[in-house]
């Protein structure tokens, strides 16, 4: 391995925290490393929040390392308190089994499981067989309550009440790392940065019980430039299941990300070379749409396949460009340049009021020249004209200056 994948992922902005950066980089550069990432089956589909972890796993595999995809048939019965202000809904065994099967299909789009290149395992295979007293003696003795209570995931729940059920989650996840190390010589656990406390617990448990050095890395969470979570739509989460979010709507979500988020998304969610990422993300004005189209196509291809990505791209082009001049009603506006877009649209009767315009913007329902309008105070520029306005999904207007 000539190029160290640790450097590649660091350059692309993946890593948030690492137990020992120098040792991990050395390990990844010297041999093929078995590592794991866990996915709890809290729903019947993965969502955009899992995307970075899937991509990190894919990059590592492409560099010659072996992923273990761990589905939480055991931990899913408890529920991870990380990032939660309330108790997760308790799922039945049947639902957990169904969700695990759905996860396997989706993960297979990112990871090659042929010829032993990757493993898919279920922690229910060992967690469900544990005797409680044996667990307390074998594992519980290595945890101090004082240390556990310093974990961010527990501190967030302290005021509202942390159940003893959830309190055991960290112990169970740490035990997963110990089992995978003993069964498959797994030397590294990866996950979202909200899993840092749980990953540290696993690293320490393996060291205490075996004396071996193992490592933990976390990737950044998928957030917008303003720090808010990315992957939320008007209907809820941005699911990777085509039955929940159509490939076209999935494509459109990424086509309409904010300009400031283009570089992050191209770096973390595609395999576009970093030199091209830098070129595309440096485009300004309306030219940034070229980068957004690349992003939307590449992300949709990864999740739904090339055929669906091409179909979504074609549909988006037909809806926008295919609305030929004779099919789009032309509306003449006077002295629009330099004025607020909502003032102009309200004056032209395209929207009933500026209040309606603000509502449309908050629901991602207003676009200018195929670019989502996110600022209700946006000002028309001369280069915007002739301007194609889309209101909702199907109403188009072409603004021309008198």
Buried (B, 14 or more C-beta within 10 A) or exposed (E): EEEBBBEBBBEBBBBBBBBBBEEBBEBBBEEEBBBBBBBBBBBBBBBBBBBBBBBBBBBBBEBEBBBBBBBBBBBBBBBBBBBBEEBBEEBEEEBBBBBBEBBBEBBEBBBEBEEEEBBBBBBBEBBEEBEEEEBEEBBBEBBEEEEBEEBEBBEBBEEEEBEEBBBBBBBBBBBBBBBBBEEBEBBBBBBBBBBBBBBBBBBBBBBEBEEEEBBBBBBBBBBBBEEEEBBBBEEEBBBBBBEBBBBBBBBBBBBBBBBEBBBBBBBBBBEBEEEEBEEBBEBEEBEBBEBBBBBBBBBBBBBBBEEBBBBBBEBBEEBBEEBEEEEBEEBEBEEBBEBBBBBBBBEBEBBEEBEBBBBBBEEBBBBBBBBBBBEBEBBBEEEBBEBBBBBEEEEBBBBEBE
